Amino acid sequence: MRRDRPERWVRDPALHAVEMGEEFVMMGVDQGEYYAVKGVAASLWRHLAEPRGLGELCALVAAEYDVTAELCHDDVVAFLEQLRSKRMVRAA
C-alpha cells in the first residue's frame, strides 16, 4: 500500500447519504454536489459505514460478486481514491 493511502477507510460523516433501492444518493454539503452510486460501488459504500481496510473491502466484494479479491483490488483502490478526492471518505 502506498504511504499516502490510509490503512483503513470510512465514510466522511459530514456527507449525507440515502439508500434508494439498489443505489445510494449522496450530497456533499460543503461542496454543494450530489453523487449517486449503484452496483459494486453501492456495495462498497454500504461497507464503508464502519472503518474497513482495503483487504477487507476486497474480500467483501469478492464474497458478493463472482470475482477474486485480487482481481477487484485495483478497481477498489481507484474507487476509494476517487471518493477521497471528493472528500467523501477519510482515513479511519
VMD Tcl script that draws the C-alpha trace (Angstrom):
set ca {
  {0.00 0.00 0.00}
  {1.25 3.47 -0.78}
  {2.47 5.61 2.09}
  {-0.13 8.33 1.48}
  {-3.02 5.84 1.37}
  {-4.84 5.17 4.65}
  {-4.76 1.70 6.17}
  {-8.48 1.93 6.95}
  {-11.23 3.93 5.29}
  {-14.63 5.19 6.45}
  {-17.33 7.48 5.08}
  {-16.95 11.16 5.87}
  {-19.64 11.83 8.50}
  {-20.29 15.29 7.02}
  {-21.62 13.67 3.85}
  {-25.35 12.97 3.74}
  {-26.27 9.66 2.07}
  {-29.59 7.91 1.48}
  {-30.07 4.39 0.18}
  {-32.70 4.33 -2.55}
  {-33.38 0.82 -3.75}
  {-30.12 -0.54 -5.11}
  {-28.25 2.76 -5.15}
  {-27.01 5.43 -2.79}
  {-27.52 9.13 -3.36}
  {-25.07 11.35 -1.51}
  {-24.84 15.07 -1.01}
  {-21.70 16.91 -0.05}
  {-22.97 20.00 1.76}
  {-19.56 21.68 1.78}
  {-19.06 21.02 -1.92}
  {-22.70 21.56 -2.92}
  {-22.56 18.45 -5.12}
  {-24.72 15.35 -5.47}
  {-23.45 11.86 -6.25}
  {-25.13 8.54 -6.95}
  {-23.59 5.07 -6.92}
  {-25.04 1.67 -7.69}
  {-23.88 -1.90 -8.14}
  {-20.44 -2.69 -6.75}
  {-19.89 0.99 -5.85}
  {-23.07 0.99 -3.74}
  {-21.93 -2.21 -2.05}
  {-18.57 -0.63 -1.21}
  {-20.31 2.49 0.08}
  {-22.52 0.34 2.33}
  {-19.43 -1.40 3.74}
  {-17.73 1.94 4.40}
  {-20.30 2.75 7.10}
  {-17.66 1.45 9.51}
  {-13.87 1.59 9.22}
  {-12.52 -1.05 6.84}
  {-9.14 -1.92 5.38}
  {-8.50 -2.40 1.69}
  {-8.10 -6.16 2.02}
  {-11.36 -6.43 3.93}
  {-13.23 -4.37 1.33}
  {-11.86 -6.55 -1.49}
  {-12.86 -9.71 0.39}
  {-16.39 -8.37 0.93}
  {-16.76 -7.54 -2.77}
  {-15.40 -10.97 -3.73}
  {-17.95 -12.63 -1.44}
  {-20.83 -10.72 -3.08}
  {-19.74 -10.89 -6.71}
  {-18.15 -13.54 -8.89}
  {-14.60 -12.17 -8.66}
  {-11.50 -12.83 -6.61}
  {-10.26 -10.29 -4.09}
  {-7.04 -9.99 -6.11}
  {-8.90 -9.15 -9.32}
  {-11.02 -6.43 -7.75}
  {-8.10 -4.82 -5.86}
  {-7.19 -2.17 -8.47}
  {-10.84 -1.19 -9.02}
  {-11.46 -0.85 -5.28}
  {-8.32 1.28 -4.90}
  {-9.40 3.50 -7.80}
  {-12.89 3.93 -6.32}
  {-11.51 4.78 -2.86}
  {-9.11 7.32 -4.36}
  {-11.97 8.88 -6.32}
  {-14.07 9.12 -3.15}
  {-11.14 10.59 -1.25}
  {-10.51 13.22 -3.94}
  {-14.13 14.34 -3.49}
  {-13.77 14.24 0.34}
  {-16.42 11.53 0.62}
  {-14.23 9.15 2.64}
  {-11.41 9.68 5.08}
  {-8.78 7.75 6.95}
  {-10.23 5.87 9.90}
}
mol new
graphics top color blue
foreach p $ca { graphics top sphere $p radius 0.5 }
foreach p [lrange $ca 0 end-1] q [lrange $ca 1 end] { graphics top cylinder $p $q radius 0.2 }
display resetview
